[in-house]
Amino acid sequence: MTVGLSLEGKVALVTGSGRGIGAGIARKFAEAGAAVAVTARTTSEIDGIAAEIRASGGRAVAIAADIADAEQLPGLVDRTVSELGGLDVVVNNAGGGMSPSFVDTRYELLEKHFHLIVSMSFELSRLALPHLLERPGASIINILSPGAYRAPRGNLSYYVAKAALAHMTKLMAADLGPKVRVNAIIPGPIETPALTKVFEERPEIRDVAKNSTRMRRLGSPEDIGLGAVYLASSAASFITGALMPIHGGDVEEMRPISPDL
């Protein structure tokens, strides 16, 4: 591990880390030397990820919690600190879920996505802040969506909430610098269990997703994990308020104009 990318001695709390992108981040953090608090609602999933990390020689604790329940967040932070010895990195990843287009959306769904993606990311970060301020090089990483800056049809309430989280990332970076850095990652089409299920139902979407990237492939949760390691490490010590795309490259043309090389 390159010294600048080492997370040795750091403690990370990753929400929604029982599977998918969150699990990929937890694994890569552990490989980089961090102790990891793995948390999600499903106990069997987080127990499996934590056991996998420990079997590979890392440190991890599984803490079952529903991030949508604000009353559970103080205990999540306190257990992370007491069992792993501190807190250096918070990754606000929990908050997946598709939503319909405008005509089928009701304000209750909009409020549900705002609560989980915006309000609870804010609250967990707020509760973690006193501990982060005690650790040099501490940071917060928010996980966004391409819908945070694009305007595709469908998924309105989810994308609106992610767009709000994108701007909150910049505002948090302004308020918390220079002691705590705050950045975000914008994943592209990542082959998670949820996306695999979509492909099983509609196989033609796989090629559409692949061709929506310059790299002509789907990303993996580990791709996002590597980016998170960079943002959490001293190699990114001069980066805050950044929204880092890890999406294989935007394809801007509406139709094929020229073949790939």
SULPE-V910305 format. One record per helix or strand of 3 or more residues. SS is the DSSP state (hx for helix, st for strand). FROM is the first residue (numbers start at 1). TO is the last residue. If there is no record, write none. Layout:
((SS	FROM	TO) (SS	FROM	TO))
//
This chain:
((hx	3	5) (st	11	15) (hx	20	31) (st	35	40) (hx	43	55) (st	60	64) (hx	70	84) (st	89	92) (hx	102	104) (hx	107	132) (st	139	143) (hx	146	148) (hx	156	176) (st	181	187) (hx	193	201) (hx	204	211) (hx	221	232) (hx	234	236) (st	243	246))
//
